Amino acid sequence: MATARKKGRGYEIRVSCGIDINGKKLGKSKTWVPDKSMTPRQIEKELERQKVLFEEEVKSGICPDNKIRFVDFSKRWMDEYAKDKLAIKTFTRYEIYLRRINKGIGHLKLKDITPLQLNAFYRSLEAYGVNQKKKYDKDGNLINGGRLAPKTILDHHRVISKILSTAVKWGLLEKNVAERADPPKVPHREIRYLNEEEVRQMITMLDNEPIQYRTMITLLVYTGIRRGELCGLEWKDIDFQNQVMHVCRSAQYIGNKTMITKESKTKSGIRHFSLSTTACIMLRKYRQWQIEQRFKAGDQWCECDRLFTSWNGQPIHPDTITNWFAKFIKRSELPYVTLNSLRHTNATLMIAEGTDVCTVSRRLGHANTATTLNIYAHALKSKDREAANTIERTLSRYA
């Protein structure tokens, strides 16, 4: 049975929840403050109603925990939810975000967090020097003043929102206030890619580069797979006879000198697709070169089925190819593009040549065609204009 006692301008309503293993009484409480216009008789009747309502809330499990702090619940969330539900790389990234989040709002009780406090926290992340991974330009100047990018701040907001949403689901909160907060908007950025002529130029330039890098870059252009998927490829994934490649795993660096291999768990992530004759010839030559390297390394070679390895057969670090490509582009006359731009280049060229969106989406490993349509709207617009011109030409014959 709920009890009530006068406290300040209102009443503290308390419901007993039994005792813990140490014999300590457990209970939940809330404060109810009557309206100033209410008479003593109205207050008495409403207080009884509030007692009944609060007792029902406690029994049904929807009563919020009034004392738990964000920092304490976030630790519990990481242990009981994130560890099992999130990919290792995502989990590691969330740990980094939560260091900043808990410094800013960790001391607050879940029930006390407001949209205004969250907005103030997001503004604090926009301050100079917040980004610990500061980047400098070629003249040694700090890029963007060491501030976090809007996209990174938005990611912090999403972590907070996910944690508060779980607190609601577990009955510790009545609502997720992060839904009413205002994280920064991420400015639209046009994706970078190479056009057909620039790709031809790049492939020609690769003829003078080390065979391993030449093979990796060319394979990215021809297939559009992700960097991690490229580094996770094994020779058993290449069917030379049928000219088919099987993508089913990804090599990832999660920090702290730790590399992991993540098996694809979704239908979209696991895919088979055809390789061109050129790609197969290139891979055969590269395989012969790798066998020669194995003999040179002798007993220092680590037996591994990976296509791309370091000098001793160990799986190659994904950043190795990223860093090499950045230097390659810098010394070339090509437009500035990143390694991920090659994926965009592959998709854009496929669409430009009339490949249907479903096929493009499947080869890229997108979960649905909507993702492909959103990312490659620029390429589809040009095809839309082409379609309009085709219809006009067709109908003009009968005019």
Residue, then its C-alpha position, 0 to 999 in steps of 0.5 A: m500500500a502506498t503511503a504519503r507524507k507532507k514534504g515542502r510544498g507537496y507530498e512524498i508518495r512512497v511504495s514498498c518493494g520488499i527487502d533486498i538480500n541484506g534485509k534492507k527495505l526497498g521502495k520507490s517514491k515520487t513527489w506530488v505538488p497540488d495545484k494552489s487553487m485546490t481546497p484541502r478537501q480536493i487535495e485529500k481526494e487527489l492525494e489518495r488518487q495519486k497514491v493508487l496510480f503510483e502504486e499501480e505504476v510500480k507494480s506494472g514496472i513502468c515507474p521510473d527509477n528516480k536515482i540512477r545516474f546516466v553514467d551508471f546506466s550507460k555502463r549497465w547498457m554497455d554490459e547488458y545490451a551493447k556487448d551482445k547486440l553491437a559489432i565489435k568495432t561499433f562497440t569500441r567506437y561507443e566506448i570512445y563516445l561515452r567517455r565524452i558523454n559521461k564527462g558532460i552529462g554522466h552525473l545527471k540522473l536519467k529523470d533529470i536530463t532535459p532537451l536543453q541540457l543535451n543541446a548545451f552538451y552538443r554545443s560544447l562538443e563544437a568547441y575548439g580542441v575537443n577532438q583528440k585526434k587532431k589533424y593538420d594540413k601540409d603547412g602544420n595548421l590545425i584543421n577545423g580548429g580541432r573541433l568535432a565534425p557535425k557528423t561525429i556530434l550527431d553520432h554522440h546524440r544517437v548513442i545518447s538517444k539509444i541508451l535513453s530509449t533502452a531505459v524507457k523500454w526497461g521501465l526506468l524512464e517514461k520518455n526519451v527526451a533525446e527525441r526532443a533535442d536538437p543535434p547539429k545538422v550534417p551539411h550535405r557533401e557530394i560524394r567524390y568519384l572518378n569519371e570514366e576517363e580518370v579511371r582509365q588514367m589511374i589504371t594506366m598509372l598503376d602499371n608502374e606501381p608494386i603489383q600488390y597495390r596495383t591489384m588491390i586498387t584495380l580490384l576495388v574499381y572493378t568490384g566496388i567492395r569495401r576496404g575491409e572486405l578486400c582485406g578479408l578476401e581469401w583464395k578460396d573465395i575466388d572461383f577462377q573457373n567460373q570467374v566468380m568472387h565470394v564476399c563473406r567476411s571483413a578485416q577490421y582494425i578496432g584500435n589498441k593494435t587489435m585486428i579482427t575478422k568479422e563474418s558477414k551475418t546478413k544476406s546483403g553482406i554475403r554475396h557472389f558476383s561475377l569477375s571480369t576476364t581482366a580481373c581474373i587475369m590480374l589475380r592469377k598474375y598476383r597469385q604467382w607473385q605471392i607464391e614467389q614471395r612465400f618462398k623468399a620469406g622461407d620459414q618466416w612466412c605465416e601460412c594464411d589464405r588471405l589474398f593480401t598480406s604483409w611481407n611475412g604472410q600476416p593479414i595486411h592492415p587495412d590502413t596500409i592500403t589507405n595510406w598508400f593510396a593517399k600518397f599515390i593520388k597526391r603524386s598523380e594529376l588525378p582529382y583528390v579522392t579517397l579509397n572509398s571513392l573507388r566504391h562510389t566510382n564503381a557504382t557510378l560507372m555501372i549506373a552510367e552504363g545502364t546497369d539496373v539499380c537492383t544489380v548495383s545494390r546487390r553487388l555493393g552489398h546494400a540492404n535495400t535499393a533505397t540506400t543505393l538510390n539515396i547515395y547515387a542520386h547524382a548518377l540516376k539524374s543523368k540517366d533520368r535525362e537520358a530516358a526523357n531524351t530517348i522517349e522524345r526521340t522515339l515519339s518524334r518518329y511518329a509525329 
